[in-house]
Amino acid sequence: GLFLDSYENLMANNVVIAFDSTNSKLIQRLKGDGVNQMPKGKPALDAPVITLIATWIQEGAKNN
């Protein structure tokens, strides 16, 4: 699974790739890959929320 409990874990293992939201596992899972939809067992996040997270990644995914 993806470990989202710290900034360091977000940045490890391509969960979040700064400046590259398309290849970040977090965005792929939030958009749904048919198997590993996030959040698990709950409705998908609204598109504007996913866009906001993708924008943060595209802008460098800073820990601020």
TIRO-2110 file (N, C-alpha, C; in Angstrom, 1 decimal):
// TIRO-2110
0.8, -1.2, 0.0, N, 1, A
0.0, 0.0, 0.0, CA, 1, A
0.9, 1.3, 0.0, C, 1, A
0.2, 2.4, -0.1, N, 2, A
0.9, 3.7, -0.1, CA, 2, A
0.9, 4.1, 1.3, C, 2, A
2.1, 4.6, 1.8, N, 3, A
2.2, 5.1, 3.2, CA, 3, A
2.1, 6.6, 3.1, C, 3, A
1.0, 7.1, 3.7, N, 4, A
0.7, 8.6, 3.6, CA, 4, A
0.9, 9.2, 5.0, C, 4, A
1.6, 8.6, 5.9, N, 5, A
1.7, 9.1, 7.2, CA, 5, A
2.7, 10.2, 7.5, C, 5, A
3.6, 10.5, 6.5, N, 6, A
4.6, 11.5, 6.6, CA, 6, A
4.9, 12.1, 5.3, C, 6, A
5.5, 13.3, 5.3, N, 7, A
5.9, 13.9, 4.0, CA, 7, A
7.0, 13.0, 3.4, C, 7, A
7.9, 12.4, 4.2, N, 8, A
9.0, 11.6, 3.7, CA, 8, A
8.4, 10.4, 2.9, C, 8, A
7.4, 9.8, 3.5, N, 9, A
6.8, 8.6, 2.8, CA, 9, A
6.0, 9.0, 1.6, C, 9, A
5.4, 10.2, 1.6, N, 10, A
4.8, 10.7, 0.3, CA, 10, A
5.8, 10.8, -0.8, C, 10, A
7.0, 11.2, -0.5, N, 11, A
8.0, 11.5, -1.5, CA, 11, A
8.8, 10.2, -1.9, C, 11, A
8.6, 9.1, -1.1, N, 12, A
9.3, 7.9, -1.4, CA, 12, A
8.5, 7.0, -2.4, C, 12, A
9.2, 6.2, -3.1, N, 13, A
8.6, 5.2, -4.0, CA, 13, A
7.6, 5.7, -5.0, C, 13, A
7.9, 6.9, -5.5, N, 14, A
7.1, 7.6, -6.5, CA, 14, A
5.6, 7.8, -6.1, C, 14, A
5.3, 7.8, -4.8, N, 15, A
4.0, 8.1, -4.4, CA, 15, A
3.7, 9.5, -4.9, C, 15, A
4.6, 10.4, -4.6, N, 16, A
4.5, 11.8, -5.2, CA, 16, A
5.8, 12.1, -5.8, C, 16, A
5.8, 12.5, -7.1, N, 17, A
7.0, 12.9, -7.9, CA, 17, A
6.9, 14.4, -8.1, C, 17, A
7.7, 15.1, -7.4, N, 18, A
7.6, 16.6, -7.6, CA, 18, A
7.7, 17.0, -9.0, C, 18, A
6.9, 17.9, -9.4, N, 19, A
6.8, 18.4, -10.8, CA, 19, A
6.2, 17.4, -11.8, C, 19, A
5.7, 16.3, -11.4, N, 20, A
5.2, 15.3, -12.3, CA, 20, A
4.0, 14.5, -11.7, C, 20, A
2.8, 15.2, -11.7, N, 21, A
1.6, 14.6, -11.1, CA, 21, A
1.1, 13.4, -11.9, C, 21, A
1.4, 13.4, -13.3, N, 22, A
0.9, 12.3, -14.1, CA, 22, A
1.4, 11.0, -13.7, C, 22, A
2.7, 11.0, -13.3, N, 23, A
3.4, 9.7, -12.9, CA, 23, A
3.4, 9.5, -11.4, C, 23, A
2.8, 10.4, -10.6, N, 24, A
2.8, 10.2, -9.2, CA, 24, A
1.7, 9.2, -8.9, C, 24, A
2.1, 8.1, -8.1, N, 25, A
1.1, 7.1, -7.7, CA, 25, A
-0.1, 7.7, -7.0, C, 25, A
0.1, 8.7, -6.2, N, 26, A
-1.0, 9.3, -5.5, CA, 26, A
-2.1, 9.7, -6.4, C, 26, A
-1.8, 10.5, -7.4, N, 27, A
-2.8, 11.0, -8.4, CA, 27, A
-3.4, 9.8, -9.2, C, 27, A
-2.6, 8.9, -9.6, N, 28, A
-3.1, 7.7, -10.3, CA, 28, A
-4.2, 7.0, -9.5, C, 28, A
-3.9, 6.8, -8.2, N, 29, A
-4.9, 6.1, -7.3, CA, 29, A
-6.1, 7.0, -7.0, C, 29, A
-5.9, 8.3, -6.9, N, 30, A
-7.1, 9.2, -6.6, CA, 30, A
-8.0, 9.2, -7.8, C, 30, A
-7.4, 9.2, -9.0, N, 31, A
-8.2, 9.1, -10.2, CA, 31, A
-8.9, 7.8, -10.5, C, 31, A
-8.3, 6.7, -9.9, N, 32, A
-8.8, 5.4, -10.0, CA, 32, A
-8.2, 4.6, -11.1, C, 32, A
-7.5, 3.5, -10.8, N, 33, A
-6.9, 2.7, -11.8, CA, 33, A
-7.7, 1.4, -12.0, C, 33, A
-8.9, 1.4, -11.4, N, 34, A
-9.8, 0.2, -11.5, CA, 34, A
-9.6, -0.8, -10.5, C, 34, A
-8.4, -0.8, -9.8, N, 35, A
-8.2, -1.8, -8.8, CA, 35, A
-7.8, -1.1, -7.4, C, 35, A
-7.0, -0.1, -7.5, N, 36, A
-6.5, 0.5, -6.2, CA, 36, A
-7.0, 1.9, -6.0, C, 36, A
-8.3, 2.1, -6.2, N, 37, A
-9.0, 3.4, -6.0, CA, 37, A
-8.7, 3.9, -4.6, C, 37, A
-8.4, 5.2, -4.4, N, 38, A
-8.3, 5.9, -3.1, CA, 38, A
-9.4, 6.9, -3.1, C, 38, A
-9.9, 7.2, -1.9, N, 39, A
-9.8, 6.4, -0.7, CA, 39, A
-10.5, 5.1, -0.8, C, 39, A
-9.9, 4.0, -0.2, N, 40, A
-10.4, 2.7, -0.3, CA, 40, A
-11.7, 2.6, 0.4, C, 40, A
-12.7, 2.0, -0.3, N, 41, A
-14.0, 1.7, 0.3, CA, 41, A
-14.9, 3.0, 0.5, C, 41, A
-14.4, 4.1, 0.0, N, 42, A
-15.2, 5.3, 0.1, CA, 42, A
-15.4, 6.0, -1.2, C, 42, A
-16.3, 6.9, -1.4, N, 43, A
-16.4, 7.6, -2.7, CA, 43, A
-15.1, 8.3, -3.1, C, 43, A
-14.9, 8.4, -4.4, N, 44, A
-13.8, 9.1, -4.9, CA, 44, A
-13.8, 10.6, -4.5, C, 44, A
-12.7, 11.2, -4.4, N, 45, A
-12.6, 12.6, -4.2, CA, 45, A
-13.2, 13.4, -5.4, C, 45, A
-13.7, 14.5, -5.1, N, 46, A
-14.2, 15.4, -6.2, CA, 46, A
-13.1, 15.8, -7.1, C, 46, A
-13.4, 15.9, -8.4, N, 47, A
-12.3, 16.3, -9.4, CA, 47, A
-11.6, 17.6, -9.0, C, 47, A
-12.3, 18.7, -8.5, N, 48, A
-11.5, 19.9, -8.1, CA, 48, A
-10.5, 19.6, -7.0, C, 48, A
-10.8, 18.7, -6.1, N, 49, A
-9.8, 18.3, -5.0, CA, 49, A
-8.6, 17.6, -5.6, C, 49, A
-8.9, 16.7, -6.5, N, 50, A
-7.8, 16.0, -7.2, CA, 50, A
-6.9, 17.0, -8.0, C, 50, A
-7.5, 17.9, -8.7, N, 51, A
-6.8, 18.9, -9.4, CA, 51, A
-6.0, 19.8, -8.5, C, 51, A
-6.5, 20.1, -7.3, N, 52, A
-5.7, 20.9, -6.4, CA, 52, A
-4.4, 20.1, -5.9, C, 52, A
-4.6, 18.9, -5.6, N, 53, A
-3.4, 18.0, -5.2, CA, 53, A
-2.5, 17.9, -6.4, C, 53, A
-3.0, 17.7, -7.6, N, 54, A
-2.1, 17.6, -8.8, CA, 54, A
-1.3, 18.9, -9.0, C, 54, A
-2.0, 20.0, -8.8, N, 55, A
-1.3, 21.3, -9.0, CA, 55, A
-0.2, 21.5, -7.9, C, 55, A
-0.4, 21.1, -6.7, N, 56, A
0.6, 21.1, -5.7, CA, 56, A
1.8, 20.3, -6.1, C, 56, A
1.6, 19.1, -6.7, N, 57, A
2.7, 18.3, -7.1, CA, 57, A
3.4, 19.0, -8.3, C, 57, A
2.6, 19.5, -9.3, N, 58, A
3.2, 20.2, -10.4, CA, 58, A
4.1, 21.4, -10.0, C, 58, A
3.7, 22.0, -8.9, N, 59, A
4.5, 23.2, -8.4, CA, 59, A
5.6, 22.8, -7.6, C, 59, A
5.9, 21.5, -7.4, N, 60, A
7.1, 21.1, -6.7, CA, 60, A
6.8, 20.3, -5.4, C, 60, A
5.6, 20.1, -5.0, N, 61, A
5.2, 19.3, -3.9, CA, 61, A
6.1, 19.7, -2.6, C, 61, A
6.1, 21.0, -2.4, N, 62, A
6.9, 21.5, -1.2, CA, 62, A
6.2, 21.1, 0.1, C, 62, A
7.0, 20.9, 1.1, N, 63, A
6.5, 20.6, 2.5, CA, 63, A
6.4, 21.9, 3.2, C, 63, A
5.3, 22.6, 2.9, N, 64, A
5.1, 23.9, 3.5, CA, 64, A
3.7, 24.0, 4.0, C, 64, A
END
